[in-house]
Amino acid sequence: MAKTKTTTEEKKITSNEVLSSFLKQNAEDHYNFEETVDYKVSSGSLQLDLQLGGGFGPGLHRFVGINEGGKTSEALEVMKNFLLSVPNSKGFYIKAEGRLSPEMQKRSGVKFVFSAEDWVAGTCFVFESNIYETVVDAMRQLVSKNEEKTKFCFLLDAVDGLIAKNDMDKSFEESSKVAGGAVIAATFMKKLSIALAKRGHMAIFISQVRADIKLDPYSKAPIRQTSATGGNALLHFANWILEFEPRFKGDLILKNPSDKSIDLEKNPPVGHWAKVTVKKSPNEKTNLTIPYPIRYGRSGGKSIWIEKEIVDLLLAWELINKSGAWFSPSEDFVQLLAENGLSIEAKMHGEASLFEVVEKNEDLLKFLINYFRTLIPHEV
């Protein structure tokens, strides 16, 4: 007699169910259940923001280069804009090399505090330590024990200043044999990289330049990505790597640009062109060099000469036309301003007059900054 077939078959466990059970059982070891946080923080420069796709997002960014190249100043500019634009945000400046002078603090426009009690949203705490384990643990605890859902901007100045706790008491000869920065950086980012990006935190690591780091070990002429300290780990984990280039005489911006001779009384430098070369990017900008203007004698986070960038854009887009020494707005520009309750002089004699109009009319300046920023494509 033939066996009777069952009407129902034994239920099979699907891969979806296996994965779902696994994720729940190991929830503390992954970030799949957390919402991804994203934003763009302005670099302070319209030109830089244009190439950055709107600015810097969450995760690790590296600023590398020689002394006095502008790394710390730009990092503090990003810090200032982070605190102004990201809700419920705090800064955490790791002073590992003894910089951050009172003059730099004043120039940055960032409100620094030196006690935990004063550390409120919109301020930046200065953590004065160069012990690697202590720095990592401070960052790790702030990121993991974050019930207030605060967004942090960590600024490490600089990777070169960190030292392992066990190396503090070693002799110079012994400590010079330790792997140092590369090992520190690798362990650092293995502990924190995913959490930083996923939870919407930002870290900016500043480094000096020393030894070449090469991308292709098999090529006879390897591509030099950057000569920054910190080893390949920081190259791998960083979203953006910007190398700040040396400053030369030709980079100075003189009071009278048409006269190339420098005279401290009649034609003094009023600023200079800072230049960064993109060494790593998520948007195919690698190896692009980007200049942006710096204005001397400013404080409150206004060192980047955004007014000059605006004037250059007005002329390049023919919103302002030049005829000899005279400058006049186009009809379209006059109409655009009128629609927004603004106006501009029909004629301005000399570039200095044009700059005066842009710099001294606060409402016009604010409108033009927002106008050009809205035209920058934001990449997410």
Backbone torsions as a table, in degrees:
resi	resn	phi	psi	omega
1	MET	NA	130.8	-176.4
2	ALA	-68.6	144.2	178.2
3	LYS	-70.9	142.1	178.6
4	THR	-79.7	130.5	178.9
5	LYS	-76.4	138.9	177.2
6	THR	-73.4	147.6	-177.8
7	THR	-80.0	-19.5	178.6
8	THR	-125.8	142.4	178.0
9	GLU	-97.8	154.2	178.4
10	GLU	-62.1	130.8	-177.0
11	LYS	-68.5	132.3	178.8
12	LYS	-92.8	142.9	176.1
13	ILE	-79.0	126.0	-178.2
14	THR	-86.4	161.3	177.3
15	SER	-63.7	-31.5	177.4
16	ASN	-62.0	-42.3	-179.9
17	GLU	-68.3	-39.1	178.0
18	VAL	-61.8	-47.0	-179.0
19	LEU	-65.0	-43.4	179.9
20	SER	-59.5	-44.0	179.0
21	SER	-64.6	-41.8	-179.3
22	PHE	-63.3	-45.2	-178.9
23	LEU	-61.6	-39.6	179.9
24	LYS	-68.1	-40.0	-178.2
25	GLN	-71.4	-24.6	-177.1
26	ASN	-118.6	34.3	-174.7
27	ALA	-58.7	-28.9	-178.5
28	GLU	-76.7	-10.9	-174.9
29	ASP	-105.3	4.9	179.0
30	HIS	-147.5	174.6	-175.2
31	TYR	-120.6	16.6	-175.3
32	ASN	-65.9	-25.2	-179.2
33	PHE	-87.3	-4.4	-178.0
34	GLU	-95.3	142.7	177.9
35	GLU	-73.9	135.8	178.4
36	THR	-75.6	130.6	179.3
37	VAL	-102.7	133.7	179.0
38	ASP	-139.5	153.1	178.7
39	TYR	-169.0	173.8	172.8
40	LYS	-129.6	128.2	178.6
41	VAL	-110.0	126.9	-176.7
42	SER	-65.0	144.3	173.9
43	SER	-76.6	-13.5	-174.6
44	GLY	97.3	-15.3	-179.5
45	SER	-115.8	132.6	176.8
46	LEU	-63.8	-39.8	-179.6
47	GLN	-64.5	-44.5	178.6
48	LEU	-65.0	-45.3	-179.3
49	ASP	-58.9	-37.9	179.3
50	LEU	-59.1	-44.1	-178.6
51	GLN	-78.9	-24.1	179.3
52	LEU	-84.5	0.0	-177.6
53	GLY	72.2	32.5	177.8
54	GLY	112.6	-19.2	-179.4
55	GLY	140.7	-164.4	-179.0
56	PHE	-94.6	137.2	177.0
57	GLY	-103.8	-174.6	179.2
58	PRO	-61.4	159.2	179.3
59	GLY	108.4	-164.7	-175.9
60	LEU	-96.3	134.8	172.6
61	HIS	-129.4	144.6	-178.4
62	ARG	-118.8	132.6	173.1
63	PHE	-114.0	118.5	-175.5
64	VAL	-126.9	161.8	177.6
65	GLY	146.3	-176.7	-176.2
66	ILE	-78.4	171.3	176.6
67	ASN	-61.0	145.2	177.5
68	GLU	61.9	25.9	176.6
69	GLY	-86.6	-11.2	178.5
70	GLY	105.3	10.5	-176.2
71	LYS	-62.3	-53.0	-176.7
72	THR	-65.8	-40.6	179.6
73	SER	-60.9	-43.8	179.2
74	GLU	-68.9	-39.0	178.2
75	ALA	-61.5	-40.2	178.6
76	LEU	-70.3	-30.5	174.7
77	GLU	-64.2	-43.2	177.2
78	VAL	-64.5	-41.3	177.0
79	MET	-57.4	-47.0	-179.7
80	LYS	-59.3	-46.7	-178.3
81	ASN	-69.3	-32.4	175.3
82	PHE	-60.9	-48.4	-177.4
83	LEU	-67.2	-28.4	-179.9
84	LEU	-82.6	-29.3	-170.6
85	SER	-109.2	-23.7	-178.9
86	VAL	-95.7	120.7	-179.0
87	PRO	-62.2	146.6	176.0
88	ASN	52.1	53.7	-174.5
89	SER	-116.8	151.6	176.5
90	LYS	-137.7	150.5	175.5
91	GLY	-101.9	154.1	179.3
92	PHE	-141.1	99.7	-176.9
93	TYR	-94.5	120.1	180.0
94	ILE	-96.8	106.4	-176.5
95	LYS	-89.5	86.5	-174.8
96	ALA	-97.7	-4.8	-177.0
97	GLU	-133.1	14.5	172.9
98	GLY	75.6	17.2	177.7
99	ARG	-89.8	-152.2	-177.7
100	LEU	68.5	62.6	179.1
101	SER	-70.5	163.0	175.2
102	PRO	-56.0	-36.6	179.2
103	GLU	-64.7	-42.1	179.5
104	MET	-66.6	-38.9	177.8
105	GLN	-60.8	-45.0	-179.4
106	LYS	-65.2	-40.6	-177.6
107	ARG	-68.9	-29.4	-172.5
108	SER	-73.0	-31.5	-174.8
109	GLY	80.2	5.8	177.9
110	VAL	-91.8	138.4	176.4
111	LYS	-89.0	107.5	-178.7
112	PHE	-92.6	143.3	175.4
113	VAL	-129.6	157.2	-174.6
114	PHE	-125.0	10.0	175.7
115	SER	-135.0	149.4	-178.5
116	ALA	-62.5	-32.5	-178.4
117	GLU	-66.3	-30.0	-178.3
118	ASP	-88.7	-4.5	-174.3
119	TRP	-81.5	94.2	179.1
120	VAL	-116.7	169.7	179.0
121	ALA	-54.7	136.3	-179.7
122	GLY	91.7	-1.3	179.1
123	THR	-116.6	167.3	-179.0
124	CYS	-124.3	121.6	178.0
125	PHE	-83.5	136.5	178.2
126	VAL	-98.8	113.2	-179.4
127	PHE	-101.8	109.3	-173.8
128	GLU	-94.7	87.5	-179.3
129	SER	-156.4	143.7	173.5
130	ASN	-122.7	16.4	177.2
131	ILE	-84.0	116.2	-174.0
132	TYR	-52.5	-51.9	-176.3
133	GLU	-61.1	-38.6	-178.8
134	THR	-68.3	-42.8	179.6
135	VAL	-63.5	-47.2	-179.6
136	VAL	-61.7	-44.0	-177.8
137	ASP	-65.2	-38.1	177.4
138	ALA	-61.6	-46.9	179.0
139	MET	-63.8	-44.0	-177.4
140	ARG	-61.6	-43.9	-178.5
141	GLN	-67.9	-38.9	178.8
142	LEU	-63.9	-37.9	-178.9
143	VAL	-75.0	-40.4	-174.2
144	SER	-84.3	-33.8	-179.4
145	LYS	-103.4	66.5	-169.3
146	ASN	-122.9	65.8	-178.0
147	GLU	-68.8	-22.7	178.5
148	GLU	-80.4	-4.0	-179.2
149	LYS	57.5	36.6	177.6
150	THR	-70.8	144.0	173.6
151	LYS	-100.4	126.6	-175.8
152	PHE	-107.2	143.8	168.0
153	CYS	-115.1	109.6	179.9
154	PHE	-94.8	131.3	178.4
155	LEU	-124.5	110.6	-179.4
156	LEU	-98.5	112.9	-177.4
157	ASP	-125.7	87.8	11.7
158	ALA	-142.8	169.5	178.1
159	VAL	-56.0	-36.1	-176.8
160	ASP	-62.7	-24.6	-176.2
161	GLY	-85.2	-11.2	-177.9
162	LEU	-74.2	145.0	177.2
163	ILE	-142.9	141.4	177.6
164	ALA	-68.3	146.7	-176.4
165	LYS	-59.0	-39.0	-179.2
166	ASN	-67.6	-18.9	-177.9
167	ASP	-88.7	-8.6	-175.6
168	MET	-61.8	-37.9	-175.8
169	ASP	-96.0	3.5	-179.8
170	LYS	-79.2	155.4	175.4
171	SER	-69.0	165.6	179.9
172	PHE	-58.9	-41.5	-178.4
173	GLU	-64.7	-41.4	-179.9
174	GLU	-67.5	-44.5	-176.0
175	SER	-69.0	-27.9	-179.0
176	SER	-70.6	-15.7	179.9
177	LYS	-90.1	-9.8	-178.5
178	VAL	-74.4	146.2	-177.7
179	ALA	-59.6	-33.7	171.5
180	GLY	71.1	-131.4	-168.9
181	GLY	-52.5	-42.3	-176.7
182	ALA	-63.6	-44.2	179.8
183	VAL	-67.2	-43.2	178.9
184	ILE	-59.2	-46.5	-177.4
185	ALA	-64.3	-41.5	-178.7
186	ALA	-61.2	-49.3	-179.5
187	THR	-65.2	-40.2	179.4
188	PHE	-52.3	-55.6	-172.1
189	MET	-76.4	-27.4	174.4
190	LYS	-62.3	-32.2	-178.7
191	LYS	-79.3	-29.5	-165.5
192	LEU	-125.2	-15.6	-167.1
193	SER	-60.5	-47.8	-177.2
194	ILE	-66.2	-43.8	-178.5
195	ALA	-62.1	-39.4	179.3
196	LEU	-58.8	-53.5	-174.6
197	ALA	-69.7	-44.6	-175.2
198	LYS	-65.8	-41.7	-174.3
199	ARG	-90.7	4.7	172.9
200	GLY	84.1	22.6	175.9
201	HIS	-94.2	159.2	178.0
202	MET	-125.2	142.7	173.9
203	ALA	-131.4	134.1	175.2
204	ILE	-119.4	117.7	179.2
205	PHE	-105.9	125.7	178.6
206	ILE	-98.5	137.1	-179.7
207	SER	-138.2	152.8	170.9
208	GLN	-85.7	177.3	176.1
209	VAL	-110.9	132.5	179.0
210	ARG	-140.3	-74.9	-173.1
211	ALA	-106.1	144.7	179.4
212	ASP	-65.3	141.6	172.6
213	ILE	-118.4	123.4	-172.0
214	LYS	-113.1	143.7	-173.7
215	LEU	-86.5	-34.6	-173.4
216	ASP	-114.7	101.0	-176.9
217	PRO	-72.6	-10.7	-176.0
218	TYR	-99.1	-14.2	-178.1
219	SER	-79.9	145.3	175.6
220	LYS	-69.4	-26.6	177.5
221	ALA	-126.1	77.8	-174.5
222	PRO	-59.2	147.9	177.2
223	ILE	-74.8	128.8	178.4
224	ARG	-89.4	112.6	179.5
225	GLN	-80.5	-53.0	175.2
226	THR	-161.5	158.8	179.5
227	SER	-105.4	27.3	-177.1
228	ALA	-78.2	152.2	173.9
229	THR	-74.8	163.3	177.5
230	GLY	115.0	-11.2	174.9
231	GLY	76.7	-178.7	-175.0
232	ASN	-70.7	-20.8	-179.1
233	ALA	-60.0	-45.4	-179.5
234	LEU	-71.2	-26.1	173.5
235	LEU	-66.1	-42.4	-175.9
236	HIS	-69.3	-45.1	-172.4
237	PHE	-81.8	-20.1	-175.1
238	ALA	-73.1	141.9	172.8
239	ASN	-80.5	-51.0	177.0
240	TRP	-120.2	137.6	168.8
241	ILE	-123.5	116.6	178.4
242	LEU	-112.4	124.7	177.3
243	GLU	-102.1	120.6	-177.6
244	PHE	-85.5	122.8	-171.3
245	GLU	-83.8	158.2	177.0
246	PRO	-62.1	156.0	179.7
247	ARG	-103.5	132.2	-179.7
248	PHE	-118.8	171.3	-178.9
249	LYS	-56.9	-38.7	-179.1
250	GLY	-68.3	-11.8	179.2
251	ASP	-86.2	-7.4	-179.4
252	LEU	-70.8	143.4	174.0
253	ILE	-105.6	115.6	-175.2
254	LEU	-91.2	158.9	179.7
255	LYS	-57.8	-42.0	175.1
256	ASN	-113.7	93.7	-173.7
257	PRO	-60.8	-25.5	-178.8
258	SER	-72.3	-20.9	176.6
259	ASP	-100.3	114.3	-174.1
260	LYS	-82.5	-8.2	-178.7
261	SER	-83.1	136.6	-178.9
262	ILE	-91.5	123.9	176.6
263	ASP	-134.0	116.4	-173.5
264	LEU	-61.7	-19.5	178.6
265	GLU	-99.7	-50.0	-174.4
266	LYS	-89.0	-34.4	-177.3
267	ASN	-142.2	66.1	-176.4
268	PRO	-78.0	158.7	172.0
269	PRO	-66.8	132.2	177.0
270	VAL	-109.7	-3.7	179.4
271	GLY	178.3	-170.2	176.0
272	HIS	-154.3	164.0	175.5
273	TRP	-91.5	115.8	170.7
274	ALA	-82.6	145.0	-177.6
275	LYS	-131.3	129.7	175.6
276	VAL	-122.8	140.6	175.0
277	THR	-109.2	128.2	-179.5
278	VAL	-76.1	117.4	179.7
279	LYS	-99.4	-19.2	172.9
280	LYS	-154.4	138.6	-178.9
281	SER	-151.1	155.8	174.2
282	PRO	-92.0	3.7	-174.9
283	ASN	-133.3	32.8	172.9
284	GLU	63.8	32.5	176.9
285	LYS	-101.9	6.8	-176.4
286	THR	-56.5	135.2	-179.9
287	ASN	78.2	3.2	175.3
288	LEU	-80.2	132.4	175.5
289	THR	-100.1	128.0	-174.4
290	ILE	-120.0	119.0	175.3
291	PRO	-92.1	146.0	171.8
292	TYR	-147.4	147.2	-170.2
293	PRO	-87.0	142.4	175.3
294	ILE	-114.0	134.4	178.7
295	ARG	-105.6	129.8	-178.9
296	TYR	-77.1	154.7	171.8
297	GLY	78.2	17.2	-178.7
298	ARG	-107.9	155.5	175.8
299	SER	-136.5	179.8	178.7
300	GLY	73.1	25.2	177.7
301	GLY	76.3	30.5	-178.3
302	LYS	-119.1	22.7	-178.0
303	SER	-67.8	-35.6	176.3
304	ILE	-69.0	124.6	-171.3
305	TRP	-84.6	74.4	-175.3
306	ILE	-69.1	-26.5	177.3
307	GLU	-62.0	-37.6	178.2
308	LYS	-67.0	-40.4	177.2
309	GLU	-61.2	-39.7	179.5
310	ILE	-65.6	-45.7	178.3
311	VAL	-60.0	-44.2	178.9
312	ASP	-61.0	-39.3	179.2
313	LEU	-70.0	-39.6	177.9
314	LEU	-59.6	-40.8	179.2
315	LEU	-73.3	-42.3	-178.0
316	ALA	-64.7	-36.2	-179.0
317	TRP	-91.4	5.7	177.5
318	GLU	58.4	30.3	169.6
319	LEU	-77.2	-26.6	170.2
320	ILE	-120.1	129.9	-179.7
321	ASN	-106.8	144.0	-179.8
322	LYS	-112.4	133.7	175.5
323	SER	-136.6	102.1	-174.1
324	GLY	66.8	-123.3	178.9
325	ALA	-96.6	5.1	-176.2
326	TRP	-103.3	144.4	178.0
327	PHE	-123.6	135.6	-179.9
328	SER	-142.1	144.9	-179.1
329	PRO	-77.2	149.2	176.0
330	SER	-74.3	162.1	179.4
331	GLU	-61.8	-40.8	179.7
332	ASP	-62.3	-38.6	-179.4
333	PHE	-69.5	-41.0	177.6
334	VAL	-60.4	-42.1	-179.8
335	GLN	-67.2	-41.5	178.5
336	LEU	-59.5	-44.5	179.7
337	LEU	-65.8	-41.2	-178.8
338	ALA	-62.3	-39.3	179.0
339	GLU	-63.2	-20.6	-179.9
340	ASN	-110.7	19.7	175.8
341	GLY	70.6	27.3	-177.6
342	LEU	-124.9	165.3	177.5
343	SER	-148.8	169.0	179.0
344	ILE	-147.1	153.5	-179.3
345	GLU	-59.1	144.5	-179.7
346	ALA	-69.0	-31.9	179.2
347	LYS	-143.9	141.0	178.3
348	MET	-132.9	129.4	-176.8
349	HIS	-96.1	117.3	178.2
350	GLY	84.9	151.7	-178.6
351	GLU	-64.9	-31.1	179.5
352	ALA	-61.7	-36.8	178.7
353	SER	-66.8	-39.6	178.4
354	LEU	-63.9	-44.1	177.7
355	PHE	-61.8	-39.9	-178.9
356	GLU	-62.7	-40.4	179.0
357	VAL	-62.4	-44.9	-177.6
358	VAL	-71.2	-42.6	-173.5
359	GLU	-75.0	-33.8	-172.3
360	LYS	-95.0	-13.8	176.6
361	ASN	-95.4	94.7	-172.7
362	GLU	-61.3	-41.2	-179.6
363	ASP	-65.8	-41.4	178.3
364	LEU	-64.8	-44.6	-179.9
365	LEU	-60.6	-46.2	-179.4
366	LYS	-61.6	-41.9	179.1
367	PHE	-62.7	-45.7	-177.3
368	LEU	-66.5	-38.0	176.5
369	ILE	-60.3	-48.8	-179.9
370	ASN	-66.0	-37.3	-179.2
371	TYR	-61.6	-49.0	-178.6
372	PHE	-71.4	-32.5	178.8
373	ARG	-65.7	-35.8	179.7
374	THR	-66.9	-21.2	179.8
375	LEU	-86.1	-9.3	179.0
376	ILE	-81.7	122.6	178.9
377	PRO	-67.6	125.8	179.4
378	HIS	-93.9	117.0	-179.6
379	GLU	-94.7	129.9	-179.9
380	VAL	-117.1	NA	NA
